[in-house]
Structures are given as C-alpha cells and as structure tokens.
Amino acid sequence: MTGNLVPGALCKAGEANYERAGGNKKMAMLKTLIEQVKENGNRKTKSVSLITKGRDCQAFINKVKDKKPLFVLVIGSTETALIPGISAAGQNIEQLKLTPALDADFLLLKKEEFNKTLPVSPSGIPSPAILSKAMIDYMSMYVNVIDVGAFVKPRGTHISLNMGPAKCLTSGKALGPIKTNFLFQKGEKLAQNLTTYPYIVVGECVPGGTTTALSVLCSLGINAFDLVNSSFPEGNNLWKNQTVKDALLSHAELFTLIKKNPLKAAEFFGDPMQIFVCGLIKGAQKVNLPIMLAGGSQMLAVYYLAKKVLEYDPHDTIVATTSWITNDKNAKTKHLAELCGAPLISSNVNFQESRHEGLRAYEMGHIKEGVGAGGLMVTADLYKDIPQEEIINEIEKVYTSTASNNI
C-alpha cells in the first residue's frame, strides 16, 4: 500500500505523525506542570528561621522535636515603666500597671471567667497574649505563672513570690541584695523541680522590660544602644537611650561591683524577671533541662546575664522570638544576639493577609512580641509540625472570640 502513496499523501501522513508526537509532548509537559502545582500546594510555608548560631539552634530542635513542653510565664513590674513614653504595654500609666496580671489571667482563666478587658497599646492594639493563648490551647499545654513582683496579682492560680515591683533603674537600686538573692535562688530551685518535662518554654510580661534590658546589657559591657526592640511601631530609642545613659552615668561607681558579680547589673539597673529567669537557667543547667527563652531583647539580656553569671554559654538554651522582632527596622536584633553569643530562632508567622486590623498592625511594627508569643509559635511547629497557615487560623479564632467580648 505504501508503494502506491503519492508524494502529497506522504507529506500529509508526516504532518499527522508530527502533530501526534507534538501533542504527546505537550500533554507530558502539562502533566508535569500539574504535578508541580500540587506539590507546591501541599508544601507548607517554612515556619521558623535560625537567625544566629544555627548549629546550636538545630541541636536544640533535634533534642525537643515532637515533645510537648511546660510553659512558664514570669510576670513582674518595674517603676521604670511609669516614665512616660517608655512602654506601650498599656493604654495609659494606670492601665499599664494591670497588664501583667491581665495577661496572666487571660491564659489561666476560662473564657467565661475572664470578665476583664484585655490590655491594649496606646494605639489600641490588643495584647500579644492572644497569640500565646491560641498556641497554648491548640497544643493543650500546661501553664505555670510566677509572679516575681507585679503591681497587681492575677486572679488565676499562680505562684506569688511577694517581692513587689522593682524601683526605677534611674535610682541605681532597682532590687537590692536581699530581693536579688531570694529571686535567684527561687528560680534555681524551680528548675530542679521541673525535670518531668522534656523542656520548658519561658515567657515574660514586664512592661518597660526592654529599657531594663538595655540598662543591664550596657552595664555588663555591651553597647546595646539602638539595638533593642520596642513595642512602639516607630521605636522609642532616643528616650530609652537617654534614660539609661543618665542612670549609668549617675551611678558609675557601681561598675566595679558589677565586674566582680555580674548579677548586680540586674540588682542595680534591672527588673525581677531577669534575676528569677537567670536563676532558672542556672538550675536547669544542673539537671540538663533544655530551656527556650521566649522573647526578644529582654530574653537576649537574660541569656547574656546568665552567661556572665555562669561564666560559660548555657547549654541547651536558646532564645525564640517573632519575625516582627528580627525584622524590626528600629533595632538590630541579629547583631545584638551575636554580641550576646545567643542562639536565636524566630517564627515566620505573618499577618499580612489577616482579616483583623489588630493583627495586621503587627506588620506595621506594633507590639511585635510578648507573653512568650514567638517561642510558643515556634513550639507549635516543633511539637506538631503545624503549618504557618494553621497557626494563623488558630490565632484568628481566639482574636475573633476575644474581640466579641473584650476588645
């Protein structure tokens, strides 16, 4: 038959074979493209980033992966926060005094029991306790609240050390030796009683704490001016820097004592949370209890304080925070972590597409961190490998529920 085909018929047959081959190739390419789209759709957004000392961060992750920790929230107060313009952890000075107790109760109490208004910033942005609450409830975590010296005590079940707030850092007598030694010893003892947990996540709520963090870091020899974060969207470095500089210059005679005993940096210029958590770290070192310090500048200062007290880098101890802290244009968190020698990890959760204005405000520099929010979001990824989108969904649920009653 083929011998009888005319040249035109041969040409048409060739065209048909070419079209079939080309069609098959196109179908194969389309199938490959569809498979790639499906694969990308199933791939979760990277939830955490290792910012500094990546090997130490990864070693910590490997040790605690798939394990559920205890969350310890340490609340306290300092009169430093009463200086106008220092803290955005409350709508005004009087409300700011209530913030640690309200944040603690929000985590401790059931929805129907929490009949107060959640703290908001001067701009009306609600407390980061919403983020923490969402993660704690989702993972069914146990929470221990330790009051190391807040203006107001929480109503929920907690441990109170009855120490009262710290004096303003400008006094050079923030805590005093008796309170300092007591808080340090209590922190050390608590850690040794928590060995039934695979690790602990330690959060804080101390309004004005980034200013006391700055003063402690500087008194220990780190030039941290313009490096620490702020809950204000535009930062408050100028006012914060000047407050700390004036305090340190007015009490320059204390540096000799700090050089001999680094803990005195917090005794003179710090807050009660710093002392307590420093003791907690020392106790954890004795029993090989891993610790995640959940926070930004405040926890970097605690890490460095513990490092100076111990005279070595605390093992199995990392700092975990939010991307709003590590991306803060008014601070240099990565550089500060490097100066402190701290392993730093951050959650990559963002609220750009959130339906809530109060959450989208985080992307504009409001709040950024607090009440252990960053560390708890990191924990969600390590414990349950929760996709970023699911973390955001859980937070939005709590925000919606809270907004209908309190915000």
C-alpha positions in Angstrom: 0.0 0.0 0.0 2.7 2.4 0.9 4.3 2.0 -2.5 1.1 3.4 -4.1 1.1 6.6 -2.0 1.6 9.8 -3.9 4.1 12.5 -2.7 1.2 14.7 -1.4 -0.2 11.8 0.7 3.3 11.2 2.2 3.5 14.8 3.2 0.1 14.7 5.0 1.0 11.5 6.8 4.2 13.1 8.0 2.4 16.1 9.3 -0.1 13.9 11.2 2.7 11.9 12.8 4.4 15.2 13.8 1.3 16.6 15.3 0.7 13.4 17.3 4.3 13.5 18.6 4.0 17.2 19.5 0.6 16.6 21.2 2.1 13.9 23.3 5.0 16.1 24.3 2.6 18.9 25.3 0.5 16.5 27.3 3.5 15.3 29.2 4.6 18.9 29.9 1.1 19.8 31.1 1.0 16.7 33.4 4.4 17.6 34.9 3.2 21.2 35.5 0.0 20.0 37.3 2.1 17.7 39.5 4.4 20.6 40.4 1.5 22.8 41.3 0.0 20.1 43.5 3.4 19.6 45.2 3.8 23.3 45.9 0.3 23.5 47.2 1.0 20.7 49.7 4.3 22.1 50.8 3.9 24.1 53.9 5.4 27.5 54.3 8.7 27.4 56.2 7.6 28.2 59.8 10.8 29.0 61.6 14.2 30.6 60.8 17.6 30.0 62.5 18.9 33.5 63.0 22.2 33.0 64.9 24.3 30.1 65.9 22.4 27.8 63.6 24.2 24.6 64.8 23.1 25.2 68.4 19.6 26.0 67.3 19.4 22.9 65.2 20.8 20.7 68.0 18.1 22.1 70.3 15.4 21.4 67.7 16.6 17.8 67.3 16.5 17.3 71.1 13.0 18.6 71.6 11.2 17.8 68.3 7.8 16.3 68.7 7.8 16.8 72.5 5.4 19.0 74.5 7.0 21.4 77.0 5.7 23.3 80.0 5.0 27.0 79.5 6.3 29.2 82.4 5.1 32.8 82.3 7.1 35.1 84.6 5.3 38.3 85.3 6.7 41.4 87.1 6.8 45.1 87.2 9.3 47.9 87.3 8.7 51.6 88.1 10.8 52.3 85.1 7.7 51.6 83.0 6.0 54.6 84.7 8.3 57.0 82.9 6.1 58.5 80.1 7.0 57.2 76.7 8.9 54.1 77.9 6.3 51.4 77.4 3.4 50.7 75.1 2.2 47.7 77.2 -0.9 49.6 78.3 -3.2 52.4 77.1 -2.0 54.7 79.9 0.1 54.5 83.0 -2.6 53.2 85.3 -3.7 50.5 82.8 -0.1 49.5 82.3 0.2 48.5 86.0 -2.6 46.0 85.3 -1.1 44.4 82.2 1.0 41.5 83.7 -2.0 40.3 85.8 -4.5 40.6 83.0 -2.3 38.8 80.5 -1.7 36.0 83.0 -5.4 35.7 83.8 -6.2 35.6 80.1 -4.1 32.5 79.8 -5.2 30.9 83.1 -8.9 31.5 83.2 -11.7 30.1 81.0 -13.4 32.5 78.6 -16.5 32.9 80.9 -14.3 33.6 83.9 -12.2 36.3 82.2 -14.5 39.2 82.6 -11.9 42.0 82.2 -10.8 44.0 79.2 -7.6 42.6 77.6 -4.7 45.2 77.7 -4.2 47.3 74.6 -1.4 49.6 73.5 -1.8 53.4 73.3 -2.7 52.8 69.6 -5.5 50.3 70.6 -3.7 47.1 69.5 -4.6 44.2 71.8 -2.1 42.2 73.9 0.1 39.5 72.3 -1.4 37.2 74.9 -4.0 36.4 72.2 -1.2 34.8 70.2 0.0 32.9 73.2 -3.5 31.8 74.2 -4.1 30.4 70.8 -1.0 28.2 70.8 -1.4 27.1 74.4 -5.0 25.9 73.8 -4.2 24.3 70.5 -1.4 22.3 72.0 -3.2 21.7 75.3 -0.1 22.9 77.2 0.2 23.3 80.9 0.9 26.8 82.1 2.7 27.9 85.3 2.5 31.6 86.1 5.1 33.0 88.5 4.6 36.5 89.9 8.0 37.8 90.8 6.9 41.3 91.6 3.9 42.7 89.7 1.9 45.8 90.7 -1.3 43.7 90.7 -1.6 40.0 91.3 -3.5 37.7 88.9 -6.8 36.1 90.0 -5.9 32.7 88.4 -3.9 30.0 90.2 -0.3 31.1 90.2 2.9 31.2 92.4 3.5 34.5 94.1 6.9 35.3 95.5 5.5 38.5 97.1 8.5 40.6 96.2 6.8 43.8 94.8 7.9 45.8 91.8 11.4 46.9 91.1 12.3 50.6 91.7 13.1 52.7 88.6 16.5 51.9 87.1 17.5 55.6 87.5 17.7 55.0 91.2 20.6 52.5 90.8 18.8 50.5 93.5 16.2 48.6 91.4 16.0 45.5 93.6 18.5 45.4 96.4 20.7 42.4 97.5 18.0 40.6 99.6 15.4 40.6 96.9 18.0 39.7 94.3 19.4 36.7 96.2 15.9 35.4 97.0 14.6 35.6 93.4 17.7 34.0 92.0 17.5 31.1 94.5 13.8 30.6 93.8 14.4 30.4 90.1 17.2 27.9 90.5 15.1 25.7 92.8 12.1 25.8 90.5 14.1 24.5 87.5 15.2 21.5 89.5 11.6 20.6 90.2 10.6 20.6 86.5 12.5 17.6 85.3 9.4 15.6 84.4 9.0 17.9 81.4 11.2 17.4 78.3 11.9 21.1 78.2 10.4 24.4 79.3 9.4 27.5 77.4 9.8 30.6 79.5 7.8 33.8 78.6 7.6 37.1 80.3 5.4 40.1 80.8 7.2 43.0 82.3 6.2 46.5 80.9 9.3 48.6 80.5 11.4 45.5 80.2 13.2 46.5 77.0 14.6 49.5 78.8 15.8 47.5 81.8 17.2 45.0 79.2 19.2 47.9 77.6 20.5 49.1 81.0 21.6 45.6 82.1 23.3 44.9 78.8 25.2 48.2 78.8 26.2 47.8 82.4 27.7 44.4 81.5 29.8 45.9 78.8 27.7 45.5 75.6 27.0 48.7 73.7 23.3 47.9 73.0 22.1 51.4 72.3 19.8 51.4 69.2 19.9 47.6 69.2 17.0 46.7 71.4 13.4 46.4 70.3 10.3 48.4 71.4 6.6 47.7 71.4 6.1 51.2 69.7 5.9 51.0 65.9 8.4 53.8 65.5 10.6 52.7 68.3 11.5 54.9 71.3 15.3 54.6 71.1 16.0 58.3 71.8 14.1 58.4 75.0 15.1 55.0 76.1 18.8 55.6 75.4 18.8 58.9 77.3 17.1 57.4 80.3 19.7 54.6 80.5 22.7 56.8 79.8 21.7 59.2 82.6 21.2 56.3 85.0 24.6 54.7 84.2 26.5 57.9 84.4 24.9 58.9 87.7 25.9 55.6 89.2 29.3 55.0 87.6 30.7 53.9 91.0 28.6 50.7 90.8 30.5 49.2 87.8 33.3 47.9 90.0 30.8 45.8 91.9 29.2 44.6 88.7 32.5 43.5 87.3 33.0 41.3 90.4 29.5 40.0 90.4 27.5 40.3 87.1 24.2 39.6 88.8 24.5 43.0 90.4 23.8 44.6 86.9 20.2 43.5 87.3 20.2 44.3 91.0 21.1 47.9 90.3 19.5 48.6 86.9 17.2 45.6 86.1 13.9 44.0 86.9 12.8 41.0 89.0 12.1 38.8 85.9 15.7 39.0 84.8 17.0 37.7 88.2 14.5 34.9 88.5 14.9 33.6 85.0 18.7 33.8 85.4 18.4 31.6 88.4 16.1 29.3 86.4 18.7 28.9 83.8 21.4 28.0 86.3 19.1 25.4 87.9 18.3 23.9 84.5 22.0 23.5 83.8 22.4 21.4 86.8 19.6 18.9 85.8 20.1 19.1 82.0 16.7 20.7 81.4 16.5 22.4 78.0 15.1 25.9 78.1 13.6 28.1 75.3 13.6 31.7 76.3 10.5 33.1 74.5 11.1 36.8 73.8 13.2 39.4 72.1 15.6 41.9 73.6 14.5 41.1 77.1 15.4 37.4 76.8 18.6 38.2 75.0 19.6 40.3 78.0 18.6 37.4 80.4 20.7 35.0 78.3 23.7 37.2 78.5 23.3 37.8 82.2 23.2 34.1 82.8 26.2 33.6 80.6 28.2 36.1 82.7 27.0 34.6 85.9 27.8 31.0 84.8 31.0 32.0 83.1 30.1 29.8 80.1 27.4 29.6 77.4 24.3 27.9 78.8 23.9 24.6 77.1 20.5 23.5 75.6 19.3 27.1 76.0 18.0 29.2 73.1 16.1 32.4 72.5 13.0 32.2 70.3 11.1 35.2 69.1 8.9 36.6 66.2 9.9 37.8 62.8 8.5 41.2 63.8 11.3 41.4 66.3 14.1 40.1 63.9 12.8 42.4 61.1 12.4 45.4 63.3 13.9 48.4 61.4 14.4 50.4 64.6 16.6 47.7 66.2 19.3 45.3 65.2 18.2 42.0 66.9 20.5 39.7 65.0 23.5 41.9 65.8 22.5 42.0 69.4 22.1 38.2 69.5 25.6 37.9 68.0 27.1 40.3 70.6 25.4 38.2 73.4 26.5 34.9 71.8 22.9 33.7 71.9 21.4 31.1 69.6 18.3 32.8 68.2 15.4 31.3 66.3 12.3 33.1 65.0 8.8 32.2 63.9 8.0 33.3 60.4 4.3 33.7 61.0 2.9 36.9 59.5 -0.5 38.6 59.4 -0.3 40.4 56.1 -3.5 38.6 54.9 -5.3 38.6 58.3 -8.9 39.8 58.3 -8.3 41.6 61.6 -6.8 45.1 61.6 -5.4 44.5 65.1 -3.3 41.5 63.8 -2.3 43.3 60.6 -0.9 46.1 62.8 2.0 43.7 63.7 3.2 44.0 60.2 3.5 47.8 60.7 5.6 47.4 63.8 3.0 47.5 66.6 3.6 45.2 69.6 5.9 42.7 67.9 6.3 40.2 70.8 5.3 39.5 74.4 3.9 36.9 76.8 6.1 34.2 75.1 4.2 34.6 71.7 7.2 34.0 69.5 8.5 31.0 71.3 5.1 29.4 71.5 4.6 29.8 67.8 8.0 28.1 67.3 7.0 25.4 69.7 3.8 24.7 67.7 6.0 24.0 64.7 8.4 21.8 66.7 5.7 19.8 68.5 3.1 19.3 65.9 4.7 20.5 62.7 1.8 22.9 62.4 1.8 24.8 59.0 2.0 28.5 59.3 -1.4 29.0 57.8 -2.9 26.8 60.5 -1.1 28.8 63.3 -2.6 32.0 61.8 -6.1 30.4 61.7 -5.9 29.4 65.3 -4.8 32.9 66.4 -7.6 34.5 64.3 -10.2 32.2 66.1 -9.0 33.4 69.5 -8.9 37.0 68.3 -12.4 36.8 67.0 -13.7 35.2 70.2 -11.9 37.8 72.3 -12.9 40.8 70.2 -16.6 40.0 70.6 -16.2 40.2 74.4 -13.3 42.3 75.4 -11.6 44.4 72.6 
